[in-house]
Amino acid sequence: MKTLQTTGMPNYSTLLSVFDRYHSFALSTHINPDGDAIGSELALYTFLTEIGKSVRVFNTDAVPKNYKFLPGWDIIEGVNAVDSYYPEVLVVLDASTLARIGKTLSKTLLPIHKLVNIDHHATAEAFGDINLIMPSASSTSEIVYKLIKRSQTPIGKACALCLYTGIMFDTGCFRYSNTTPETHQIAAELMEIGEFAPDEVYRNVYEQLPVAKLRVLSEVLRTLQVTDNGKIASVYATQEMFRKTGTNTDAVEGIVNQIQAIAGVEVALCVSEMADRSTKVSLRSKGHVDVSQLAAEFEGGGHARAAGCRLLTHYLTALTTLVETAQRYMDQNSSEYMDSGRIEPRGKRQS
């Protein structure tokens, strides 16, 4: 396997030569796709079609309703559409591992020549023939932006909107620590190209809440528990809650961010009971516990401050295990805490 340079000035020429050499491409991303997954996928689809390539996009899960404002969202096909399609090149975006594109796609969507992996997660596996993994990037959308710029192909309005949406989502609307001056510069350029209003993008992504979602969130918030030391907060969602409110696991996406906002909380967890009785987990940290490492213990991944995993166990068992594991990580970093519970600054304190 060949991994492209991931520090300093990345060398995109190897990947661009693959785009130049081959004609048929398939794109895919992780299950339960988010803004960065959909945005980077559609942007790369637009780029490849504009340079004359044959491209199809296959995802395990459907495009969430709040991303159906993005140009081209309806070209994304489901698992059953793969049939006997064998692209010359498969590009997997933002997935961390090949398995995260889904059990079926990871076994049936097979490239004839090259498997390409584009990602920005620090825990990403180098599973491709070519791996462009850049943990320093704010998002996979930012990597795709740089790749297109390096090709000297103009970025059109549709592509700009998709890239901006992906960057906006993965930076938490430019408030997470992965937001850099360069991220803002890229976003500004994309706004100029796309001629869209950022408040409209925000409303499309974040202000499309159905009443049913608020009802299930009220159910979930009733399960809130905080450890005695006030450092770990957790909630859970059950299939019964989803049945009662007419929702599904998508409805509790983002609630972990609200739990993280509790004063004094360092680690937040949301566990959701899935239809197959497995447990989906979302983890957040304010920076002094690396939740990507925590998630990796359960074959998950992500970033130091935002990660996830899935456990093949009952949701309450999973919750207990995760809280205990989070506490272990807190104890390992106990030297960073004062008796008052405040975080002891270490060099320049992160905000």
C-alpha positions in Angstrom: 0.0 0.0 0.0 1.1 3.5 -0.8 0.5 6.4 1.6 0.9 9.9 0.4 2.8 12.4 2.5 0.6 13.6 5.4 2.7 16.4 6.9 4.1 19.6 5.5 3.2 20.0 1.8 1.3 16.8 0.7 2.2 15.4 -2.7 -1.1 15.0 -4.5 0.5 14.0 -7.9 0.2 10.3 -7.3 -3.6 10.5 -6.7 -4.1 13.0 -9.5 -2.3 10.6 -11.9 -4.8 7.9 -10.9 -7.7 10.2 -11.7 -6.0 11.0 -15.0 -5.2 7.4 -16.0 -8.6 5.6 -15.2 -12.1 6.3 -16.5 -14.6 4.5 -14.2 -14.9 5.5 -10.6 -17.1 4.6 -7.6 -17.2 6.7 -4.4 -18.4 5.8 -1.0 -18.4 7.1 2.6 -19.2 5.9 6.1 -22.5 4.6 7.4 -24.8 7.3 8.9 -23.2 9.9 6.7 -22.7 13.5 8.0 -22.1 16.8 6.4 -18.4 16.2 5.7 -19.1 12.7 4.3 -21.8 13.9 1.9 -20.1 17.2 1.1 -16.7 15.7 0.2 -18.3 12.9 -1.7 -20.5 15.2 -3.9 -17.6 17.6 -4.4 -15.3 14.8 -5.6 -18.1 13.5 -7.8 -18.6 16.9 -9.4 -14.8 17.3 -10.0 -14.4 13.8 -11.6 -17.5 14.2 -13.9 -16.3 17.6 -15.0 -13.0 16.1 -16.1 -14.8 13.5 -18.2 -14.9 10.5 -15.9 -17.7 8.0 -15.4 -18.7 8.2 -11.7 -21.2 6.5 -9.5 -21.7 7.0 -5.7 -22.9 4.3 -3.4 -23.7 4.7 0.3 -25.1 2.2 2.8 -27.4 4.8 4.4 -29.6 7.3 2.7 -28.8 11.0 2.5 -30.2 12.7 5.6 -33.1 15.2 4.8 -31.1 18.2 6.0 -28.5 17.6 3.3 -30.9 17.3 0.4 -30.3 21.0 -0.5 -26.9 20.0 -1.8 -26.6 19.9 -5.6 -26.4 16.3 -6.8 -27.6 14.6 -3.6 -30.0 12.4 -5.6 -27.3 10.8 -7.6 -26.2 8.8 -4.6 -27.3 5.2 -4.9 -28.0 2.5 -2.3 -26.4 -0.9 -1.6 -28.8 -2.8 -3.9 -27.7 -0.7 -6.9 -24.2 -2.1 -6.9 -25.2 -5.4 -8.5 -22.2 -6.5 -10.6 -20.6 -3.0 -11.0 -16.9 -3.1 -10.9 -15.2 0.3 -11.2 -11.6 0.7 -12.1 -11.1 2.8 -9.0 -13.0 3.0 -5.7 -12.5 6.1 -3.6 -13.5 5.9 0.0 -13.9 9.2 1.8 -14.0 10.1 5.5 -14.5 6.5 6.7 -11.5 5.7 9.0 -11.8 2.0 8.1 -13.0 0.2 5.0 -15.6 -1.7 7.2 -17.3 1.7 8.0 -18.7 2.0 4.5 -21.0 -0.9 5.5 -20.9 -4.6 5.7 -22.3 -5.2 2.3 -20.5 -2.4 0.3 -17.1 -3.3 1.8 -17.5 -6.8 0.4 -19.3 -6.1 -2.9 -18.0 -2.8 -4.2 -14.7 -4.0 -5.5 -12.3 -2.0 -7.7 -10.6 -3.5 -10.6 -7.3 -1.6 -10.2 -7.1 0.9 -7.3 -8.6 1.5 -3.9 -8.1 5.1 -2.8 -8.6 6.2 0.8 -9.1 10.0 1.6 -9.5 10.9 5.3 -8.5 13.3 8.0 -9.1 11.2 11.1 -6.1 10.6 13.3 -7.2 7.0 13.8 -7.7 6.3 10.1 -6.3 3.0 8.8 -4.2 3.0 5.6 -6.4 0.4 3.9 -6.1 1.7 0.4 -3.6 1.2 -2.4 -3.3 4.9 -2.2 -4.0 6.7 1.2 -4.3 10.4 1.5 -4.6 10.8 5.2 -4.2 14.3 6.7 -5.1 14.6 10.4 -4.0 18.2 10.3 -6.9 19.0 7.9 -10.2 20.3 9.4 -12.2 17.9 7.4 -12.1 15.5 4.4 -13.8 18.3 2.5 -10.8 20.5 3.1 -8.5 17.7 1.6 -10.8 17.4 -1.4 -10.6 21.2 -1.9 -6.8 21.1 -1.9 -6.8 18.2 -4.2 -9.0 20.0 -6.7 -6.9 23.2 -6.4 -3.8 21.2 -7.1 -5.3 19.8 -10.3 -5.9 23.4 -11.4 -9.5 22.6 -12.3 -11.8 25.5 -11.5 -14.2 24.9 -8.6 -17.8 25.6 -9.6 -20.7 26.9 -7.6 -22.1 23.5 -6.8 -18.8 22.1 -5.8 -18.1 25.1 -3.6 -21.4 24.7 -1.7 -20.7 21.0 -1.0 -17.2 21.7 0.2 -18.2 24.6 2.4 -21.0 22.5 4.0 -18.6 19.7 4.8 -16.0 22.1 6.3 -18.7 23.9 8.3 -20.1 20.7 9.7 -16.8 19.1 10.8 -15.6 22.3 12.4 -18.8 22.7 14.4 -19.6 25.9 12.5 -15.9 27.0 12.8 -15.8 26.8 16.6 -13.9 23.5 17.1 -10.2 23.4 17.7 -9.6 22.0 14.2 -10.5 25.4 12.8 -7.4 27.2 11.6 -6.7 30.5 9.8 -6.4 28.5 6.6 -9.8 26.9 7.2 -11.4 30.4 7.3 -9.5 31.4 4.2 -10.8 28.4 2.3 -14.3 29.0 3.5 -14.1 32.6 2.4 -13.0 31.5 -1.1 -15.8 29.0 -1.3 -18.3 31.6 -0.3 -17.1 33.9 -3.1 -17.2 31.1 -5.7 -20.5 29.7 -4.6 -22.3 33.0 -4.0 -24.4 31.4 -1.2 -25.4 32.9 2.1 -23.7 31.1 5.1 -26.8 31.6 7.2 -28.9 29.7 4.6 -26.4 26.8 4.7 -26.6 26.8 8.5 -30.4 26.8 8.5 -30.6 24.0 6.0 -28.3 21.8 8.1 -29.3 22.7 11.6 -32.7 24.3 11.6 -34.8 21.6 10.0 -35.9 20.0 13.3 -39.3 18.1 13.1 -41.4 18.2 16.2 -40.9 14.5 16.6 -37.2 15.1 17.1 -37.7 17.5 19.9 -40.0 14.9 21.6 -37.4 12.2 21.5 -34.8 14.6 22.7 -36.9 15.3 25.7 -37.1 11.6 26.4 -33.4 11.2 26.0 -32.6 14.2 28.3 -34.5 12.5 31.1 -31.8 9.8 31.2 -29.1 12.3 31.9 -26.5 11.1 34.4 -23.4 12.8 35.7 -20.6 11.1 37.6 -20.0 12.1 41.2 -17.0 14.1 40.2 -19.0 16.0 37.6 -16.6 15.2 34.8 -18.5 12.6 32.8 -22.1 13.0 31.5 -24.1 10.5 29.6 -27.5 9.9 28.1 -29.1 7.0 26.3 -31.8 6.5 23.6 -33.8 3.3 23.3 -35.9 1.7 20.5 -38.9 2.2 22.7 -38.3 6.0 22.6 -38.0 5.9 18.9 -41.2 3.9 18.5 -43.0 6.2 20.9 -42.0 9.4 19.0 -42.0 8.0 15.5 -38.3 8.7 15.1 -35.0 6.8 14.7 -31.4 7.1 15.7 -30.9 10.0 13.3 -33.1 12.1 15.6 -30.5 12.0 18.5 -27.6 13.1 16.3 -26.0 16.1 18.0 -27.5 15.7 21.4 -24.1 14.7 22.8 -22.9 18.3 22.0 -25.5 19.6 24.3 -24.4 17.2 27.1 -20.8 18.3 26.6 -21.9 21.9 27.2 -22.7 21.2 30.9 -20.4 23.2 33.2 -17.5 21.1 34.5 -18.2 18.1 32.2 -15.0 16.9 30.3 -16.4 13.8 28.5 -19.9 13.4 27.2 -21.5 10.2 25.9 -24.7 9.3 24.0 -25.5 5.7 23.5 -28.3 4.6 21.2 -30.0 1.2 21.1 -30.1 0.1 17.4 -32.8 -2.0 15.8 -30.4 -5.0 15.7 -29.8 -4.5 19.5 -26.2 -3.3 19.0 -25.3 0.1 20.5 -24.2 3.2 18.7 -22.0 5.5 20.7 -21.1 9.2 20.2 -18.3 10.6 22.3 -17.2 14.2 22.9 -14.3 15.7 24.9 -13.3 19.2 25.9 -9.7 18.3 25.1 -8.1 16.6 28.1 -9.3 13.1 27.2 -8.6 11.8 23.7 -11.9 10.1 22.9 -10.5 8.8 19.6 -8.3 6.5 21.7 -11.2 5.6 23.9 -13.3 4.7 20.8 -10.5 2.8 19.3 -10.7 0.3 22.2 -14.1 -0.6 20.8 -13.0 -0.7 17.1 -14.3 2.9 16.6 -12.4 6.1 15.8 -12.6 9.8 15.1 -10.9 12.8 16.6 -9.4 13.7 19.9 -12.5 15.7 20.8 -15.2 13.9 18.8 -15.4 10.1 18.1 -17.7 7.2 17.9 -18.0 3.4 17.9 -20.5 0.6 17.9 -20.7 -2.1 20.6 -22.4 -5.5 20.1 -24.0 -5.5 23.5 -27.0 -4.1 25.4 -27.1 -0.3 25.6 -27.0 -0.2 29.4 -24.1 -2.6 29.5 -22.3 -0.5 26.9 -23.0 2.7 28.8 -21.5 1.2 32.0 -18.5 0.0 30.2 -17.9 3.3 28.4 -18.3 5.4 31.6 -15.8 3.2 33.4 -13.4 3.4 30.5 -13.8 7.2 30.3 -13.1 7.4 34.0 -9.9 5.3 33.5 -8.7 7.8 31.0 -9.5 10.6 33.4 -7.6 8.9 36.1 -4.6 8.4 33.8 -4.6 12.2 33.3 -5.2 12.9 37.0 -2.1 15.0 37.3 -3.9 17.6 35.1 -6.6 18.1 37.7 -6.4 20.1 40.8 -8.3 19.3 44.0 -11.0 21.9 43.1 -11.8 20.0 39.9 -10.4 22.6 37.6 -8.0 21.7 34.8 -4.4 22.5 35.6 -3.0 24.5 32.6 -0.3 22.8 30.7 1.5 25.3 28.6 -1.0 27.3 26.6 -4.4 26.2 27.8 -6.9 25.1 25.1 -10.3 26.8 25.1 
